[in-house]
């Protein structure tokens, strides 16, 4: 069953939406916590959503934009006040400008979502609380009720699609913007294990090797914000060697880190790599949002077979964790 009830209460300043589905509650939670899945039902069909960040933990943040039929954009964000994993969350829901900065000219809302098991499967209850009558009237007049109903009406198709998001689907790359891509894969292992495998030098040297025939003679991970890191690879025949280096900009163990990355010895701007680890069915969803300085550089790097090399490394990672 899809959306079963939409109730607007001008006195309480709330909009409550209920949906019921014939899947386990864990499956519903995964759909909301996985950026690849939630962007398939957060925006209405004519305004699909793209999530450039989805850090669903207390203190975390989500950034997204919806793209209209003529290419116009409407951006928004969430800041998570509390998250009860598998059961629900409370977030501040606001509008953003095209560059992602918060739009203070538009009202923010408090967004509560509760998930629960039922005899036939599961249910979610979403309650949006508006700060004032004026804010509620403004947002309802903008089509919020119809938009939510149309967007979340897509949820049954997402819940039914297990294969696209399960462990074993391999590494996938999604182009988010002209300069941004998301590389994602479900890795067998806990969030803590996958995090450690990215920060323990002895473990990194066992799996982050790309195709067969390479070793990592230099492995110096960054441990604290502000630290630099350096990795170097060498071919088994000794004829080829290259490396990457950068700085750790943000770190929230064991869930999220942000680094810069540039090829050693090469001039030019670096990329920004944002890694998020999220519990998922079959292991941990590893998601890396990479922002390139130009579209041309993005396309050039993707054409090198980078994703295939990452898949080989992640398959090897599963033997380490």
C-alpha positions as CSV (number, residue, x, y, z in Angstrom):
1,X,0.0,0.0,0.0
2,X,1.3,3.5,-0.8
3,X,0.4,6.8,1.0
4,X,-2.7,6.1,3.1
5,X,-3.4,9.5,4.7
6,X,-2.5,13.1,4.4
7,X,-3.8,15.4,7.1
8,X,-3.3,19.2,7.4
9,X,-4.0,20.8,10.8
10,X,-3.9,24.6,10.7
11,X,-4.5,24.8,14.4
12,X,-1.6,22.6,15.4
13,X,0.5,23.9,12.4
14,X,1.2,20.4,11.2
15,X,1.1,18.3,8.0
16,X,1.0,14.5,8.7
17,X,1.5,11.9,6.1
18,X,1.2,8.1,6.7
19,X,2.3,5.3,4.4
20,X,2.0,1.6,4.7
21,X,4.0,-1.1,2.8
22,X,4.3,-4.8,2.7
23,X,8.0,-5.0,3.4
24,X,10.0,-5.3,6.6
25,X,10.5,-2.0,8.5
26,X,14.3,-2.5,7.9
27,X,13.7,-2.2,4.2
28,X,11.8,1.1,4.6
29,X,14.6,2.5,6.8
30,X,17.2,1.6,4.2
31,X,15.3,3.5,1.5
32,X,15.4,6.7,3.6
33,X,19.0,6.3,4.8
34,X,20.5,5.5,1.3
35,X,21.0,8.6,-0.9
36,X,20.7,6.5,-4.0
37,X,17.2,5.4,-2.9
38,X,15.8,8.5,-1.2
39,X,16.5,10.6,-4.3
40,X,14.1,8.4,-6.3
41,X,11.1,9.4,-4.2
42,X,12.0,12.7,-2.5
43,X,11.1,14.9,-5.4
44,X,7.9,14.6,-7.5
45,X,8.2,12.7,-10.9
46,X,8.5,16.0,-12.8
47,X,11.1,17.3,-10.2
48,X,13.5,14.5,-9.4
49,X,15.9,14.9,-6.5
50,X,19.6,14.6,-6.4
51,X,21.3,14.3,-3.0
52,X,24.9,15.6,-2.9
53,X,25.2,14.8,0.9
54,X,23.1,12.5,3.1
55,X,24.7,12.0,6.5
56,X,21.8,10.6,8.5
57,X,23.1,10.7,12.0
58,X,22.5,13.2,14.9
59,X,24.4,16.4,14.0
60,X,24.6,15.3,10.3
61,X,23.3,17.0,7.3
62,X,21.7,16.4,3.9
63,X,22.0,18.6,0.9
64,X,19.9,18.1,-2.2
65,X,18.3,19.8,-5.2
66,X,15.3,19.0,-7.4
67,X,15.5,19.6,-11.2
68,X,12.4,20.8,-13.1
69,X,11.3,19.9,-16.6
70,X,13.0,23.0,-18.0
71,X,16.2,22.5,-16.1
72,X,15.3,24.9,-13.3
73,X,16.4,23.9,-9.8
74,X,15.0,24.1,-6.3
75,X,17.5,23.2,-3.5
76,X,17.1,22.3,0.1
77,X,18.8,20.8,3.2
78,X,18.2,18.9,6.4
79,X,20.1,19.1,9.6
80,X,19.5,16.1,11.8
81,X,18.6,16.9,15.4
82,X,18.2,13.3,16.5
83,X,18.3,9.9,14.8
84,X,17.0,6.6,16.3
85,X,18.5,4.1,13.8
86,X,15.8,2.0,12.3
87,X,13.0,3.8,14.1
88,X,13.0,7.4,13.1
89,X,14.6,10.9,13.1
90,X,13.9,14.5,13.6
91,X,15.4,17.1,11.3
92,X,15.2,20.8,10.4
93,X,14.0,21.1,6.8
94,X,14.9,24.2,5.0
95,X,15.4,25.8,1.6
96,X,18.8,26.6,0.0
97,X,20.2,28.8,-2.7
98,X,21.7,27.3,-5.9
99,X,25.1,27.3,-4.3
100,X,23.8,25.2,-1.3
101,X,23.8,28.0,1.3
102,X,20.8,28.3,3.5
103,X,18.0,30.5,2.2
104,X,17.0,32.6,5.3
105,X,14.3,34.3,3.3
106,X,12.2,31.1,3.4
107,X,10.8,29.4,6.5
108,X,12.3,26.3,8.0
109,X,10.2,23.4,9.3
110,X,10.7,20.6,11.8
111,X,10.5,17.2,10.2
112,X,9.7,14.1,12.3
113,X,9.5,10.7,10.7
114,X,8.7,7.5,12.7
115,X,9.0,4.0,11.3
116,X,7.2,1.0,12.8
117,X,6.4,-2.7,12.0
118,X,2.8,-3.7,11.3
119,X,1.1,-7.1,11.0
120,X,1.4,-6.8,7.2
121,X,4.8,-5.1,6.9
122,X,5.6,-1.5,8.0
123,X,4.4,2.0,8.3
124,X,5.9,5.5,8.4
125,X,4.3,8.6,9.9
126,X,5.8,11.9,8.9
127,X,4.9,15.0,10.7
128,X,6.0,18.5,9.5
129,X,5.7,21.3,12.0
130,X,5.5,24.8,10.7
131,X,6.8,27.8,12.7
132,X,3.8,30.0,12.0
133,X,0.4,30.2,10.3
134,X,1.9,32.4,7.6
135,X,4.7,29.9,6.9
136,X,2.2,27.1,6.6
137,X,-0.1,29.0,4.3
138,X,2.9,30.0,2.2
139,X,4.3,26.5,1.7
140,X,0.9,24.9,1.2
141,X,0.1,27.5,-1.5
142,X,3.4,26.6,-3.2
143,X,2.0,23.1,-3.7
144,X,3.6,21.3,-0.8
145,X,0.8,18.8,-0.2
146,X,0.4,17.7,-3.8
147,X,4.2,17.6,-4.1
148,X,4.7,15.3,-1.1
149,X,1.9,13.1,-2.2
150,X,3.3,12.7,-5.7
151,X,6.9,12.3,-4.5
152,X,6.2,9.7,-1.9
153,X,3.8,7.9,-4.2
154,X,7.0,6.6,-5.9
155,X,8.2,4.8,-2.8
156,X,6.6,1.4,-3.5
157,X,8.7,1.0,-6.7
158,X,11.9,1.9,-4.8
159,X,11.1,-0.6,-2.0
160,X,10.4,-3.3,-4.6
161,X,13.8,-2.8,-6.2
162,X,16.2,-4.8,-4.1
163,X,18.8,-5.8,-6.7
164,X,19.9,-2.2,-7.5
165,X,21.0,-1.5,-4.0
166,X,22.0,-4.8,-2.5
167,X,25.4,-6.2,-1.7
168,X,26.7,-7.8,-4.8
169,X,25.5,-5.1,-7.2
170,X,29.1,-3.8,-7.5
171,X,30.5,-0.3,-7.6
172,X,28.3,2.3,-9.4
173,X,29.0,5.9,-10.3
174,X,26.2,8.5,-10.5
175,X,26.9,11.9,-12.1
176,X,25.3,14.4,-9.7
177,X,26.3,17.7,-11.4
178,X,28.6,18.8,-14.1
179,X,31.6,18.5,-11.8
180,X,30.4,16.0,-9.1
181,X,30.0,12.3,-9.1
182,X,29.0,9.8,-6.4
183,X,30.8,6.4,-6.3
184,X,29.0,3.9,-4.1
185,X,29.1,0.3,-3.1
186,X,27.7,-2.0,-0.4
187,X,30.8,-3.5,1.3
188,X,30.5,-6.6,3.5
189,X,31.5,-5.6,7.0
190,X,30.4,-3.2,9.7
191,X,30.8,0.6,9.6
192,X,33.5,0.4,12.2
193,X,35.4,-2.3,10.2
194,X,35.2,-0.4,6.9
195,X,36.3,2.8,8.6
196,X,39.3,1.1,10.2
197,X,40.2,-0.4,6.8
198,X,40.5,3.1,5.4
199,X,42.7,4.5,8.2
200,X,44.9,1.6,9.3
201,X,48.0,1.7,7.1
202,X,48.6,-2.0,7.3
203,X,45.1,-2.7,6.2
204,X,45.0,-0.1,3.4
205,X,48.1,-1.6,1.9
206,X,46.3,-4.9,1.6
207,X,43.3,-3.8,-0.4
208,X,43.7,-0.3,-2.0
209,X,45.7,-1.6,-4.9
210,X,43.4,-1.4,-7.9
211,X,44.0,-4.1,-10.6
212,X,46.3,-7.0,-9.9
213,X,50.0,-6.3,-10.5
214,X,50.4,-3.3,-8.1
215,X,51.7,-2.7,-4.6
216,X,51.5,0.3,-2.3
217,X,55.0,1.0,-1.0
218,X,54.0,4.3,0.6
219,X,50.9,4.5,2.7
220,X,50.6,7.4,5.1
221,X,46.9,8.0,6.0
222,X,45.8,11.2,7.7
223,X,44.5,10.7,11.2
224,X,43.6,14.2,12.4
225,X,41.9,17.1,10.7
226,X,44.6,19.2,9.2
227,X,46.9,16.2,8.6
228,X,48.3,15.5,5.2
229,X,48.2,12.0,3.6
230,X,50.3,10.4,0.9
231,X,49.8,7.1,-1.1
232,X,52.1,5.7,-3.7
233,X,51.6,2.7,-6.0
234,X,54.3,0.8,-7.9
235,X,53.9,-1.9,-10.6
236,X,55.3,-5.3,-9.9
237,X,57.8,-5.0,-12.7
238,X,59.1,-1.7,-11.3
239,X,58.4,0.3,-14.5
240,X,55.6,2.4,-13.3
241,X,54.9,4.5,-10.1
242,X,52.4,7.2,-9.2
243,X,50.9,8.6,-6.1
244,X,48.2,10.9,-4.6
245,X,48.4,13.3,-1.7
246,X,46.0,15.7,0.1
247,X,44.7,17.0,3.4
248,X,42.0,15.8,5.8
249,X,39.5,18.6,6.0
250,X,36.7,17.0,8.1
251,X,36.5,13.8,10.1
252,X,33.6,12.3,12.1
253,X,34.7,8.7,13.0
254,X,33.4,6.2,12.0
255,X,30.9,7.7,9.6
256,X,32.3,10.6,7.5
257,X,35.5,12.2,6.2
258,X,36.3,14.9,3.7
259,X,39.7,15.2,2.0
260,X,41.4,16.9,-0.9
261,X,43.2,14.8,-3.5
262,X,45.8,15.6,-6.1
263,X,48.3,13.6,-8.1
264,X,51.8,13.8,-6.6
265,X,54.0,16.1,-8.6
266,X,51.2,17.5,-10.8
267,X,50.2,21.2,-10.8
268,X,46.6,22.3,-10.7
269,X,43.6,22.2,-8.4
270,X,42.7,19.2,-6.4
271,X,39.4,17.3,-6.0
272,X,37.3,17.2,-2.9
273,X,36.3,13.7,-1.8
274,X,33.6,13.2,0.8
275,X,33.2,9.7,2.1
276,X,30.1,8.6,4.1
277,X,29.6,5.2,5.6
278,X,26.0,4.0,6.3
279,X,24.7,0.7,7.7
280,X,23.0,-1.2,4.9
281,X,21.6,-4.6,4.2
282,X,24.5,-7.0,3.7
283,X,27.1,-4.6,5.2
284,X,28.0,-0.9,4.9
285,X,27.1,1.5,2.1
286,X,30.3,3.3,1.2
287,X,29.6,6.5,-0.7
288,X,32.2,8.9,-2.0
289,X,31.1,12.2,-3.5
290,X,33.9,13.6,-5.6
291,X,33.9,17.2,-6.8
292,X,36.2,18.0,-9.7
293,X,37.4,21.5,-10.6
294,X,36.1,21.1,-14.2
295,X,33.7,18.9,-16.2
296,X,36.6,18.0,-18.5
297,X,38.8,16.7,-15.7
298,X,35.8,14.7,-14.4
299,X,35.2,13.0,-17.7
300,X,38.9,12.4,-18.3
301,X,39.4,10.6,-15.0
302,X,36.2,8.5,-15.3
303,X,37.4,7.4,-18.8
304,X,40.6,6.0,-17.3
305,X,38.6,3.0,-15.9
306,X,38.8,4.4,-12.3
307,X,35.5,2.8,-11.3
308,X,36.6,-0.7,-12.4
309,X,39.8,-0.3,-10.4
310,X,37.8,0.8,-7.4
311,X,35.6,-2.3,-7.7
312,X,38.6,-4.5,-7.7
313,X,39.9,-2.8,-4.6
314,X,36.5,-3.0,-2.8
315,X,36.2,-6.7,-3.6
316,X,39.6,-7.1,-2.0
317,X,38.6,-4.9,0.9
318,X,35.9,-7.5,1.8
319,X,38.6,-10.1,2.3
320,X,40.4,-7.8,4.7
321,X,37.4,-6.9,6.9
